[in-house]
């Protein structure tokens, strides 16, 4: 019998990545449905990152703005703000892991910056 060592941490990591990708696809579907609802406009009245202190809020906004400017693709209106938000969370969100923000906050902020930059 051949004996080989399995890296259980790598296997667990792969499973978690697959689960995260599955949840990401579901979240995109939910946001697509949410954006077309009339009541969704009410959620736009609340300021993004309202639960975060001012200093951390500024750091997050700077990070998001720099991230948007890092690729021309992100300024393209064909790319959904949610897709960019998920990319930001994957690459930059780790630095803000102890900050209580939501994907919704990031998505709204990205769309706001894109609207501002487009004018």
N, CA, C and O atoms as a MOPAC input file, in Angstrom:
PM7 MOZYME 1SCF
protein

 N      0.82800 1    -1.19100 1     0.00000 1
 C      0.00000 1     0.00000 1     0.00000 1
 C      0.86900 1     1.24900 1     0.00000 1
 O      1.84200 1     1.34000 1     0.74800 1
 N      0.52500 1     2.16900 1    -0.80800 1
 C      1.23400 1     3.44600 1    -0.81400 1
 C      0.63700 1     4.34100 1     0.25200 1
 O     -0.58100 1     4.45600 1     0.38600 1
 N      1.49200 1     4.94800 1     0.97800 1
 C      1.06000 1     5.88700 1     2.01100 1
 C      1.39300 1     7.29600 1     1.53000 1
 O      2.52500 1     7.56400 1     1.12600 1
 N      0.44500 1     8.16700 1     1.56900 1
 C      0.71400 1     9.55800 1     1.21400 1
 C      0.05100 1    10.46100 1     2.24600 1
 O     -1.01100 1    10.15600 1     2.78900 1
 N      0.68900 1    11.53500 1     2.48200 1
 C      0.21400 1    12.47500 1     3.48300 1
 C     -0.73300 1    13.47700 1     2.82900 1
 O     -0.42400 1    14.03600 1     1.77700 1
 N     -1.88400 1    13.70000 1     3.45300 1
 C     -2.83300 1    14.67000 1     2.94200 1
 C     -2.71200 1    15.95100 1     3.74900 1
 O     -2.54500 1    15.92800 1     4.96800 1
 N     -2.79700 1    17.02400 1     3.06700 1
 C     -2.77700 1    18.31100 1     3.74100 1
 C     -4.22800 1    18.71600 1     4.00900 1
 O     -4.90800 1    19.25900 1     3.13800 1
 N     -4.68700 1    18.43900 1     5.23300 1
 C     -6.09100 1    18.67100 1     5.56100 1
 C     -6.43500 1    20.15500 1     5.58000 1
 O     -7.57600 1    20.52600 1     5.30600 1
 N     -5.47000 1    21.00600 1     5.90000 1
 C     -5.73200 1    22.44400 1     5.86200 1
 C     -5.99600 1    22.90500 1     4.43300 1
 O     -6.87400 1    23.73800 1     4.20600 1
 N     -5.25800 1    22.38200 1     3.47900 1
 C     -5.45400 1    22.74600 1     2.07200 1
 C     -6.81200 1    22.26000 1     1.57800 1
 O     -7.49400 1    22.95900 1     0.82900 1
 N     -7.19700 1    21.06900 1     1.99800 1
 C     -8.50400 1    20.52500 1     1.60500 1
 C     -9.61600 1    21.38500 1     2.18800 1
 O    -10.58000 1    21.70200 1     1.49100 1
 N     -9.49500 1    21.76600 1     3.45900 1
 C    -10.49800 1    22.59700 1     4.11700 1
 C    -10.56900 1    23.97200 1     3.44400 1
 O    -11.65200 1    24.52900 1     3.27000 1
 N     -9.41600 1    24.50500 1     3.07000 1
 C     -9.36000 1    25.80300 1     2.39100 1
 C    -10.08500 1    25.73600 1     1.04900 1
 O    -10.85200 1    26.63800 1     0.71200 1
 N     -9.84700 1    24.68100 1     0.29000 1
 C    -10.51700 1    24.49600 1    -1.00600 1
 C    -12.03500 1    24.43100 1    -0.82400 1
 O    -12.78200 1    25.03400 1    -1.59500 1
 N    -12.48400 1    23.70600 1     0.18700 1
 C    -13.92500 1    23.59100 1     0.44500 1
 C    -14.51700 1    24.94800 1     0.79700 1
 O    -15.60400 1    25.29400 1     0.33400 1
 N    -13.80600 1    25.71600 1     1.61500 1
 C    -14.29200 1    27.04300 1     1.99100 1
 C    -14.33600 1    27.98900 1     0.80100 1
 O    -15.26000 1    28.79400 1     0.68600 1
 N    -13.36000 1    27.90500 1    -0.07500 1
 C    -13.34400 1    28.74800 1    -1.27300 1
 C    -14.52200 1    28.40700 1    -2.17900 1
 O    -15.18100 1    29.30000 1    -2.71100 1
 N    -14.78500 1    27.11300 1    -2.35300 1
 C    -15.93500 1    26.70000 1    -3.17800 1
 C    -17.23800 1    27.19200 1    -2.57000 1
 O    -18.12200 1    27.65600 1    -3.29000 1
 N    -17.36800 1    27.09500 1    -1.24100 1
 C    -18.57600 1    27.56100 1    -0.57200 1
 C    -18.72100 1    29.08100 1    -0.72300 1
 O    -19.82300 1    29.58100 1    -0.94600 1
 N    -17.61400 1    29.81000 1    -0.60100 1
 C    -17.64600 1    31.26400 1    -0.75800 1
 C    -18.07000 1    31.65700 1    -2.17400 1
 O    -18.84100 1    32.60000 1    -2.34800 1
 N    -17.57700 1    30.94900 1    -3.17200 1
 C    -17.95200 1    31.24700 1    -4.55700 1
 C    -19.43200 1    30.98100 1    -4.78500 1
 O    -20.10200 1    31.72900 1    -5.49800 1
 N    -19.94000 1    29.91400 1    -4.17900 1
 C    -21.36600 1    29.58900 1    -4.30600 1
 C    -22.21400 1    30.68000 1    -3.64200 1
 O    -23.22600 1    31.10100 1    -4.20000 1
 N    -21.80400 1    31.13700 1    -2.45400 1
 C    -22.53200 1    32.19000 1    -1.76200 1
 C    -22.45600 1    33.51700 1    -2.52000 1
 O    -23.41000 1    34.29400 1    -2.52600 1
 N    -21.32300 1    33.76400 1    -3.15100 1
 C    -21.15400 1    34.97900 1    -3.94800 1
 C    -22.13300 1    34.99100 1    -5.11800 1
 O    -22.74700 1    36.01900 1    -5.40400 1
 N    -22.27900 1    33.86000 1    -5.79200 1
 C    -23.23900 1    33.77700 1    -6.91000 1
 C    -24.66300 1    34.03100 1    -6.41800 1
 O    -25.42900 1    34.73800 1    -7.07300 1
 N    -25.01900 1    33.46000 1    -5.27100 1
 C    -26.35500 1    33.66800 1    -4.71700 1
 C    -26.56400 1    35.13000 1    -4.34300 1
 O    -27.63800 1    35.68700 1    -4.57100 1
 N    -25.53600 1    35.75100 1    -3.76800 1
 C    -25.63700 1    37.15100 1    -3.37300 1
 C    -25.85100 1    38.04400 1    -4.58700 1
 O    -26.64100 1    38.98700 1    -4.53200 1
 N    -25.16200 1    37.76100 1    -5.67100 1
 C    -25.33900 1    38.54400 1    -6.90100 1
 C    -26.78100 1    38.44800 1    -7.39000 1
 O    -27.35600 1    39.44100 1    -7.83600 1
 N    -27.36200 1    37.25400 1    -7.30600 1
 C    -28.75300 1    37.07700 1    -7.73100 1
 C    -29.69800 1    37.87600 1    -6.84200 1
 O    -30.64500 1    38.49400 1    -7.32800 1
 N    -29.43700 1    37.86000 1    -5.54000 1
 C    -30.28200 1    38.60000 1    -4.60200 1
 C    -30.17800 1    40.09900 1    -4.87000 1
 O    -31.19600 1    40.79200 1    -4.87700 1
 N    -28.96100 1    40.61200 1    -5.09100 1
 C    -28.79500 1    42.04000 1    -5.36300 1
 C    -29.47400 1    42.43700 1    -6.66300 1
 O    -30.05800 1    43.51700 1    -6.74700 1
 N    -29.40800 1    41.59000 1    -7.67000 1
 C    -30.08900 1    41.91600 1    -8.92500 1
 C    -31.58600 1    42.07200 1    -8.68900 1
 O    -32.21700 1    42.97300 1    -9.24200 1
 N    -32.15200 1    41.19200 1    -7.86700 1
 C    -33.58300 1    41.28400 1    -7.53500 1
 C    -33.85600 1    42.51600 1    -6.67900 1
 O    -34.86400 1    43.19500 1    -6.87200 1
 N    -32.97000 1    42.80500 1    -5.74200 1
 C    -33.14900 1    43.91100 1    -4.81400 1
 C    -33.10800 1    45.25700 1    -5.51200 1
 O    -33.88600 1    46.15200 1    -5.18100 1
 N    -32.20600 1    45.41200 1    -6.47700 1
 C    -32.05300 1    46.69300 1    -7.15900 1
 C    -33.30000 1    47.11700 1    -7.92400 1
 O    -33.48000 1    48.31000 1    -8.17100 1
 N    -34.15400 1    46.19700 1    -8.30000 1
 C    -35.34000 1    46.56400 1    -9.06900 1
 C    -36.54500 1    46.88100 1    -8.18800 1
 O    -37.56600 1    47.34800 1    -8.69200 1
 N    -36.44500 1    46.63600 1    -6.87800 1
 C    -37.56400 1    46.91900 1    -5.97700 1
 C    -37.66300 1    48.40900 1    -5.66900 1
 O    -36.64900 1    49.10100 1    -5.57000 1
 N    -38.89100 1    48.89600 1    -5.52000 1
 C    -39.08800 1    50.30600 1    -5.18900 1
 C    -38.57800 1    50.63300 1    -3.79300 1
 O    -38.04100 1    51.71800 1    -3.57000 1
 N    -38.74000 1    49.71100 1    -2.85100 1
 C    -38.31800 1    49.95800 1    -1.47300 1
 C    -36.80500 1    50.00600 1    -1.32700 1
 O    -36.29300 1    50.46600 1    -0.30700 1
 N    -36.09800 1    49.54000 1    -2.32700 1
 C    -34.64200 1    49.58300 1    -2.25800 1
 C    -34.14300 1    51.02300 1    -2.19600 1
 O    -33.10000 1    51.30400 1    -1.60500 1
 N    -34.88800 1    51.91900 1    -2.80500 1
 C    -34.48000 1    53.33300 1    -2.80100 1
 C    -34.40500 1    53.87800 1    -1.38100 1
 O    -33.59600 1    54.76000 1    -1.09300 1
 N    -35.25700 1    53.35000 1    -0.48200 1
 C    -35.21400 1    53.79400 1     0.91100 1
 C    -33.86900 1    53.48000 1     1.55200 1
 O    -33.37900 1    54.24800 1     2.38000 1
 N    -33.28000 1    52.37500 1     1.18100 1
 C    -31.99400 1    52.00500 1     1.76700 1
 C    -30.88100 1    52.92400 1     1.28000 1
 O    -29.83200 1    53.02000 1     1.91700 1
 N    -31.10000 1    53.59300 1     0.16500 1
 C    -30.10400 1    54.52300 1    -0.35100 1
 C    -30.04100 1    55.80600 1     0.47900 1
 O    -29.06500 1    56.55200 1     0.40300 1
 N    -31.07100 1    56.05300 1     1.25800 1
 C    -31.09700 1    57.25400 1     2.08300 1
 C    -30.13500 1    57.14000 1     3.26400 1
 O    -29.62100 1    58.14800 1     3.74900 1
 N    -29.89700 1    55.93800 1     3.71700 1
 C    -28.96400 1    55.74300 1     4.82900 1
 C    -27.54400 1    55.87100 1     4.31400 1
 O    -27.20300 1    55.29300 1     3.28200 1
 N    -26.72700 1    56.61000 1     5.00800 1
 C    -25.35100 1    56.82600 1     4.57600 1
 C    -24.54600 1    55.53100 1     4.74200 1
 O    -24.59300 1    54.91300 1     5.80500 1
 N    -23.81100 1    55.11400 1     3.70900 1
 C    -22.97100 1    53.91600 1     3.85100 1
 C    -21.93900 1    54.09200 1     4.96800 1
 O    -21.45300 1    55.19700 1     5.20800 1
 N    -21.62200 1    53.01700 1     5.62700 1
 C    -20.65600 1    52.98200 1     6.72200 1
 C    -21.09000 1    53.86000 1     7.89500 1
 O    -20.24800 1    54.43100 1     8.58800 1
 N    -22.40700 1    53.97000 1     8.11900 1
 C    -22.90900 1    54.79900 1     9.22000 1
 C    -22.57700 1    54.20600 1    10.58100 1
 O    -22.63100 1    54.91900 1    11.58400 1
 N    -22.23800 1    52.93000 1    10.64500 1
 C    -21.90200 1    52.29200 1    11.92000 1
 C    -20.40400 1    52.33200 1    12.21500 1
 O    -19.95500 1    51.78900 1    13.22500 1
 N    -19.63300 1    52.96900 1    11.34100 1
 C    -18.17700 1    53.00000 1    11.46500 1
 C    -17.74300 1    54.39600 1    11.92500 1
 O    -18.31400 1    55.40000 1    11.49800 1
 N    -16.71300 1    54.45700 1    12.81000 1
 C    -16.24600 1    55.76900 1    13.26400 1
 C    -15.63200 1    56.55100 1    12.10200 1
 O    -15.28600 1    55.97300 1    11.07100 1
 N    -15.50100 1    57.85600 1    12.27300 1
 C    -15.10200 1    58.74100 1    11.16600 1
 C    -13.72100 1    58.43100 1    10.59600 1
 O    -13.53000 1    58.46500 1     9.38100 1
 N    -12.76600 1    58.13300 1    11.46000 1
 C    -11.40300 1    57.86900 1    10.98800 1
 C    -11.38100 1    56.61900 1    10.11500 1
 O    -10.80500 1    56.62500 1     9.02700 1
 N    -12.00400 1    55.55900 1    10.58800 1
 C    -12.03400 1    54.31000 1     9.82000 1
 C    -12.87400 1    54.48600 1     8.55600 1
 O    -12.56200 1    53.90500 1     7.51600 1
 N    -13.91900 1    55.27300 1     8.64300 1
 C    -14.75300 1    55.56500 1     7.47600 1
 C    -13.90600 1    56.20100 1     6.38000 1
 O    -13.98900 1    55.79800 1     5.22000 1
 N    -13.09100 1    57.19200 1     6.73900 1
 C    -12.22300 1    57.85500 1     5.75700 1
 C    -11.22400 1    56.87600 1     5.15000 1
 O    -10.98200 1    56.90800 1     3.94300 1
 N    -10.64700 1    56.01300 1     5.96900 1
 C     -9.68600 1    55.02500 1     5.47300 1
 C    -10.33700 1    54.08400 1     4.46700 1
 O     -9.74300 1    53.74900 1     3.44100 1
 N    -11.55800 1    53.66200 1     4.76800 1
 C    -12.27300 1    52.76200 1     3.85200 1
 C    -12.58000 1    53.47600 1     2.54700 1
 O    -12.38700 1    52.90900 1     1.47100 1
 N    -13.05600 1    54.71700 1     2.62800 1
 C    -13.39400 1    55.46700 1     1.41800 1
 C    -12.16600 1    55.67900 1     0.53900 1
 O    -12.24800 1    55.56000 1    -0.68400 1
 N    -11.03100 1    55.99100 1     1.15800 1
 C     -9.79200 1    56.16900 1     0.39500 1
 C     -9.39400 1    54.86000 1    -0.27500 1
 O     -8.98400 1    54.84700 1    -1.43600 1
 N     -9.51500 1    53.75900 1     0.46200 1
 C     -9.16200 1    52.45100 1    -0.08300 1
 C    -10.04400 1    52.09500 1    -1.27800 1
 O     -9.55300 1    51.60200 1    -2.29400 1
 N    -11.34300 1    52.34500 1    -1.15300 1
 C    -12.27200 1    52.03000 1    -2.24100 1
 C    -11.97600 1    52.89900 1    -3.46500 1
 O    -11.97200 1    52.40900 1    -4.59400 1
 N    -11.72900 1    54.18900 1    -3.23600 1
 C    -11.45600 1    55.08700 1    -4.35600 1
 C    -10.17800 1    54.69200 1    -5.08800 1
 O    -10.14800 1    54.66800 1    -6.31900 1
 N     -9.11700 1    54.37900 1    -4.33100 1
 C     -7.86100 1    53.93500 1    -4.95100 1
 C     -8.07500 1    52.63500 1    -5.71800 1
 O     -7.52600 1    52.44800 1    -6.80400 1
 N     -8.87800 1    51.73900 1    -5.14600 1
 C     -9.16000 1    50.45900 1    -5.80400 1
 C     -9.88300 1    50.68200 1    -7.12000 1
 O     -9.56300 1    50.03500 1    -8.11700 1
 N    -10.85000 1    51.58400 1    -7.13800 1
 C    -11.58400 1    51.88900 1    -8.37300 1
 C    -10.65900 1    52.44800 1    -9.44700 1
 O    -10.78100 1    52.10600 1   -10.62300 1
 N     -9.75000 1    53.29600 1    -9.04200 1
 C     -8.84300 1    53.92900 1    -9.99800 1
 C     -7.71700 1    53.00200 1   -10.44200 1
 O     -6.99400 1    53.31500 1   -11.38800 1
 N     -7.56400 1    51.86400 1    -9.76700 1
 C     -6.46800 1    50.95300 1   -10.09200 1
 C     -6.67200 1    50.23800 1   -11.42700 1
 O     -5.70200 1    49.81300 1   -12.05400 1
 N     -7.91100 1    50.10400 1   -11.86000 1
 C     -8.19100 1    49.43500 1   -13.13100 1
 C     -9.24400 1    50.21800 1   -13.89500 1
 O    -10.25600 1    50.63100 1   -13.32800 1
 N     -9.00900 1    50.41700 1   -15.15900 1
 C    -10.00000 1    51.10800 1   -15.99400 1
 C    -11.28500 1    50.30500 1   -16.11000 1
 O    -12.36300 1    50.86700 1   -16.30200 1
 N    -11.16800 1    49.00300 1   -15.99300 1
 C    -12.33200 1    48.11800 1   -16.09300 1
 C    -13.37700 1    48.47300 1   -15.04100 1
 O    -14.57600 1    48.38200 1   -15.30500 1
 N    -12.93300 1    48.87600 1   -13.85000 1
 C    -13.87200 1    49.17800 1   -12.76400 1
 C    -14.68900 1    50.43100 1   -13.01500 1
 O    -15.75600 1    50.60400 1   -12.42500 1
 N    -14.20600 1    51.29900 1   -13.87600 1
 C    -14.95700 1    52.51000 1   -14.19300 1
 C    -15.96800 1    52.28400 1   -15.30700 1
 O    -16.80500 1    53.14700 1   -15.57200 1
 N    -15.89400 1    51.12800 1   -15.96100 1
 C    -16.82000 1    50.76100 1   -17.01900 1
 C    -18.19400 1    50.48100 1   -16.41300 1
 O    -18.30900 1    49.70800 1   -15.46300 1
 N    -19.21200 1    51.09600 1   -16.95200 1
 C    -20.55000 1    50.94500 1   -16.38400 1
 C    -21.15600 1    49.57300 1   -16.63600 1
 O    -22.16100 1    49.22000 1   -16.01800 1
 N    -20.56000 1    48.79100 1   -17.53500 1
 C    -21.07200 1    47.44200 1   -17.78200 1
 C    -20.75700 1    46.48800 1   -16.63100 1
 O    -21.43400 1    45.47400 1   -16.45800 1
 N    -19.73900 1    46.81000 1   -15.85400 1
 C    -19.36800 1    45.99400 1   -14.70400 1
 C    -20.22400 1    46.42600 1   -13.52400 1
 O    -20.25700 1    47.60600 1   -13.17300 1
 N    -20.91700 1    45.46900 1   -12.91000 1
 C    -21.80500 1    45.79100 1   -11.79900 1
 C    -21.00000 1    46.22000 1   -10.57900 1
 O    -19.90200 1    45.72000 1   -10.33300 1
 N    -21.56200 1    47.15000 1    -9.82500 1
 C    -20.90100 1    47.64300 1    -8.61600 1
 C    -20.71000 1    46.51600 1    -7.60800 1
 O    -19.72700 1    46.50900 1    -6.86700 1
 N    -21.63300 1    45.57200 1    -7.57400 1
 C    -21.52000 1    44.45000 1    -6.63800 1
 C    -20.30300 1    43.59100 1    -6.95700 1
 O    -19.62200 1    43.12100 1    -6.04600 1
 N    -20.02800 1    43.38400 1    -8.22700 1
 C    -18.86100 1    42.59400 1    -8.63200 1
 C    -17.58400 1    43.28600 1    -8.15700 1
 O    -16.67000 1    42.63600 1    -7.65000 1
 N    -17.52800 1    44.59200 1    -8.32400 1
 C    -16.36400 1    45.35000 1    -7.88200 1
 C    -16.26100 1    45.30900 1    -6.35700 1
 O    -15.16600 1    45.19200 1    -5.80700 1
 N    -17.41400 1    45.40700 1    -5.67400 1
 C    -17.41400 1    45.35200 1    -4.21000 1
 C    -16.85600 1    44.02700 1    -3.70900 1
 O    -16.07600 1    44.00000 1    -2.75700 1
 N    -17.24600 1    42.94700 1    -4.33700 1
 C    -16.74000 1    41.63200 1    -3.93900 1
 C    -15.23300 1    41.54900 1    -4.18400 1
 O    -14.49700 1    40.99600 1    -3.36700 1
 N    -14.77700 1    42.10100 1    -5.31100 1
 C    -13.33300 1    42.13400 1    -5.59000 1
 C    -12.59300 1    42.95500 1    -4.52900 1
 O    -11.51800 1    42.56300 1    -4.07400 1
 N    -13.17200 1    44.08900 1    -4.13900 1
 C    -12.54300 1    44.92800 1    -3.12400 1
 C    -12.46400 1    44.18100 1    -1.79100 1
 O    -11.43800 1    44.21300 1    -1.11100 1
 N    -13.54400 1    43.51900 1    -1.43200 1
 C    -13.56200 1    42.78200 1    -0.16100 1
 C    -12.51200 1    41.67700 1    -0.17300 1
 O    -11.85300 1    41.42700 1     0.83600 1
 N    -12.36300 1    41.02300 1    -1.31400 1
 C    -11.38100 1    39.93900 1    -1.40500 1
 C     -9.95400 1    40.46600 1    -1.27300 1
 O     -9.11100 1    39.81600 1    -0.65300 1
 N     -9.67600 1    41.63100 1    -1.84500 1
 C     -8.28900 1    42.10500 1    -1.84400 1
 C     -7.99100 1    43.11600 1    -0.74400 1
 O     -6.91500 1    43.06800 1    -0.14600 1
 N     -8.90800 1    44.02000 1    -0.46500 1
 C     -8.65100 1    45.08500 1     0.50900 1
 C     -9.42900 1    44.90700 1     1.81300 1
 O     -9.01100 1    45.40800 1     2.85700 1
 N    -10.52900 1    44.21400 1     1.75900 1
 C    -11.39300 1    44.06000 1     2.92700 1
 C    -10.72900 1    43.38700 1     4.10500 1
 O    -11.14700 1    43.58000 1     5.24700 1
 N     -9.70800 1    42.60700 1     3.84900 1
 C     -8.98700 1    41.91700 1     4.91600 1
 C     -8.37300 1    42.91700 1     5.89500 1
 O     -8.21800 1    42.61600 1     7.07800 1
 N     -8.02700 1    44.09500 1     5.40500 1
 C     -7.44100 1    45.12500 1     6.26600 1
 C     -8.47600 1    45.76000 1     7.18700 1
 O     -8.12900 1    46.43800 1     8.15400 1
 N     -9.74400 1    45.53200 1     6.87700 1
 C    -10.83200 1    46.10700 1     7.66700 1
 C    -11.70700 1    45.01400 1     8.26800 1
 O    -12.91300 1    45.20000 1     8.43100 1
 N    -11.10600 1    43.88100 1     8.59600 1
 C    -11.89000 1    42.73000 1     9.03700 1
 C    -12.59200 1    42.95400 1    10.37300 1
 O    -13.59300 1    42.29300 1    10.64900 1
 N    -12.10300 1    43.85800 1    11.20300 1
 C    -12.73700 1    44.10500 1    12.50000 1
 C    -13.69500 1    45.29100 1    12.47100 1
 O    -14.18800 1    45.72800 1    13.51100 1
 N    -13.95100 1    45.80100 1    11.28500 1
 C    -14.83300 1    46.94900 1    11.11900 1
 C    -16.21500 1    46.45600 1    10.69700 1
 O    -16.32800 1    45.64400 1     9.77900 1
 N    -17.27000 1    46.94200 1    11.35900 1
 C    -18.62800 1    46.47100 1    11.02600 1
 C    -19.20200 1    47.16500 1     9.78600 1
 O    -19.93700 1    48.14500 1     9.90300 1
 N    -18.86100 1    46.65100 1     8.59800 1
 C    -19.43200 1    47.18400 1     7.36400 1
 C    -20.12000 1    46.04400 1     6.62600 1
 O    -19.92700 1    44.87200 1     6.95000 1
 N    -20.91700 1    46.40100 1     5.63900 1
 C    -21.64500 1    45.39200 1     4.86900 1
 C    -21.26100 1    45.49000 1     3.39400 1
 O    -20.70600 1    46.49600 1     2.95200 1
 N    -21.55800 1    44.45600 1     2.65600 1
 C    -21.34700 1    44.47000 1     1.20800 1
 C    -22.20400 1    45.57200 1     0.59300 1
 O    -21.80600 1    46.21600 1    -0.37700 1
 N    -23.35700 1    45.77200 1     1.15800 1
 C    -24.26300 1    46.81600 1     0.69200 1
 C    -23.58600 1    48.19000 1     0.79300 1
 O    -23.67500 1    48.99600 1    -0.13400 1
 N    -22.90900 1    48.45700 1     1.91900 1
 C    -22.19600 1    49.72700 1     2.09000 1
 C    -21.13400 1    49.90700 1     1.01600 1
 O    -21.02100 1    50.97700 1     0.41700 1
 N    -20.35800 1    48.85800 1     0.77700 1
 C    -19.28300 1    48.92600 1    -0.21400 1
 C    -19.86100 1    49.13300 1    -1.60700 1
 O    -19.35600 1    49.95100 1    -2.37600 1
 N    -20.90600 1    48.40300 1    -1.93100 1
 C    -21.54000 1    48.50400 1    -3.24900 1
 C    -22.07800 1    49.91700 1    -3.49600 1
 O    -21.86500 1    50.48500 1    -4.56800 1
 N    -22.76700 1    50.47600 1    -2.51900 1
 C    -23.31100 1    51.82800 1    -2.67600 1
 C    -22.20100 1    52.86500 1    -2.82600 1
 O    -22.31900 1    53.79700 1    -3.62200 1
 N    -21.13600 1    52.70300 1    -2.06800 1
 C    -20.02000 1    53.64000 1    -2.15300 1
 C    -19.34600 1    53.57100 1    -3.51900 1
 O    -19.01000 1    54.59800 1    -4.10900 1
 N    -19.15400 1    52.36400 1    -4.00900 1
 C    -18.54700 1    52.19400 1    -5.33200 1
 C    -19.41400 1    52.83100 1    -6.40600 1
 O    -18.90800 1    53.53000 1    -7.28300 1
 N    -20.71700 1    52.59100 1    -6.33900 1
 C    -21.60900 1    53.17700 1    -7.34100 1
 C    -21.60200 1    54.69600 1    -7.24000 1
 O    -21.64700 1    55.38400 1    -8.26000 1
 N    -21.54700 1    55.22400 1    -6.02400 1
 C    -21.49200 1    56.68300 1    -5.83400 1
 C    -20.22900 1    57.26300 1    -6.46300 1
 O    -20.29600 1    58.25100 1    -7.19400 1
 N    -19.07100 1    56.64800 1    -6.17900 1
 C    -17.81700 1    57.12300 1    -6.76900 1
 C    -17.83100 1    57.02800 1    -8.28400 1
 O    -17.35000 1    57.93100 1    -8.96900 1
 N    -18.37600 1    55.94500 1    -8.81000 1
 C    -18.42700 1    55.79500 1   -10.27100 1
 C    -19.30800 1    56.86100 1   -10.89500 1
 O    -18.97900 1    57.40000 1   -11.95200 1
 N    -20.43500 1    57.17400 1   -10.24600 1
 C    -21.31700 1    58.22000 1   -10.75300 1
 C    -20.60600 1    59.57000 1   -10.73500 1
 O    -20.71900 1    60.35500 1   -11.67700 1
 N    -19.87400 1    59.83000 1    -9.65500 1
 C    -19.15100 1    61.08800 1    -9.51700 1
 C    -18.04700 1    61.22900 1   -10.54800 1
 O    -17.85900 1    62.30200 1   -11.12100 1
 N    -17.31100 1    60.13900 1   -10.78800 1
 C    -16.20000 1    60.17000 1   -11.72500 1
 C    -16.66800 1    60.25000 1   -13.17200 1
 O    -15.95500 1    60.74900 1   -14.04300 1
 N    -17.87700 1    59.75300 1   -13.41300 1
 C    -18.41500 1    59.75200 1   -14.77100 1
 C    -18.86900 1    61.12600 1   -15.22900 1
 O    -19.01200 1    61.36700 1   -16.42800 1
 N    -19.09700 1    62.03300 1   -14.27900 1
 C    -19.60500 1    63.36400 1   -14.62700 1
 C    -18.50400 1    64.30600 1   -14.98400 1
 O    -18.76300 1    65.46700 1   -15.30100 1

